[in-house]
Amino acid sequence: MNDIFSELHHALRTGCDTVLVTIVDDDGSAPRGKGSQMLVSAAGRLTGTIGGGAVEASCIAMAKELLPQKASARHHFALHPNPGEDIGMVCGGNVTVWLQYIAADDAHWHSLLAQISALFAQHTGGQLVLYADGRAPALLDANGACLVAGHPEISDKPEAKRFVLPFSAGERAVIFGAGHITHALVPILKSVGFRPVVFDCRPELAQASRFPDAERVVCGDYAAIADSLALAPEDYLVVMTHGHLHDFEVQLQVLQKQFAYVGVIGSRAKTAAAHARLLAEGISQQALDRVHTPIGTKIRAVTPEEIAVSIAGEMICVRAEARDGTQDRHHPCPMHE
């Protein structure tokens, strides 16, 4: 959603009217679910996607019709053969889409987007509230407190149906080790919404110029991480330094606390030896069981680029489970190979 807001802000600043297309409800199988968005101008889709195919093409056409009318609209799509409106999709589900017209000179949207930019600068998210009658949206912080009120202001009196869309600034991914795999992993993680941070003890490798997609590059001591970088419980940690000793030093510190994800590269033999040593140092078996090692999904990855894809895939799965509060029993994120 960050790209949507960034592109929308640019469109407004350059005088371009747009339509923000959002899936506000879904049922059954569909290419994309609730909260998926794309931004459309008179020239066509600017950014984002609601799943491609006939639904997206239809929505782009509708958005282009709404722009000269300066109007918003709601539309329901049945993704299966039906006598009402058969768009040729047989996914089996249904989606409801809200198309919100946004005028380039709308001061309310300018204020709202400035506030969203401030939230992202603080690495925090919020909630965008869209109204089914087309009134100006509201912005809430992550806890539900109102930052920018809609019109009329949010109150207890009856109002149009609301669509509350949470958004995140992106989960921070701290990668210990600035080698070949990290060089391939950082841009992938950024492209899927993580905020990569690279940590290495070697000054010649811990250079921001080597990792232009990283939020931060830290040169620090693996044996004293806290001296250079404060870790948070919601962080995703990837351990793949240039030596077993350094991997062990990092694990000895991070496994004393709980994080959203800890993945460690290495063979089964290395993993067994490291776990035995960590147990001897007082790390609990419960903490070791939470570690994803050998790291990554089983795609028979060999090259640094393939391994990076494998790691990113596992992290995406863990993040999705955390957001949903459930685990996909058919496609679980592997803990061990």
Protein Blocks (a to p, Z undefined) as FASTA:
>chain_A
ZZmmmmmmmmmmnopacdddddfbdehjdfbdehiacdddfkbcfbdcehiajllmmmmm
mmmmmmmnopacdddddfbdcfklcghianhpacddddddddfklmklmmmmmmmmmmmm
nopacdddddfklpacddddfkopafbdcdddddfbdcdddddddddebiadddedjbfk
lmmmmmmmmmnopacddddfbfklmcfklmmmbfbdcdddfklmmlmoccdfkbccdddd
fbfklmmmmmmmmmmpccfbdcdeddfklmmmmmmmmmmnopafklmmmpccdedjdehp
abfmlmmmmmmmmmmmmmmmmmnopacfklccdfbZZ
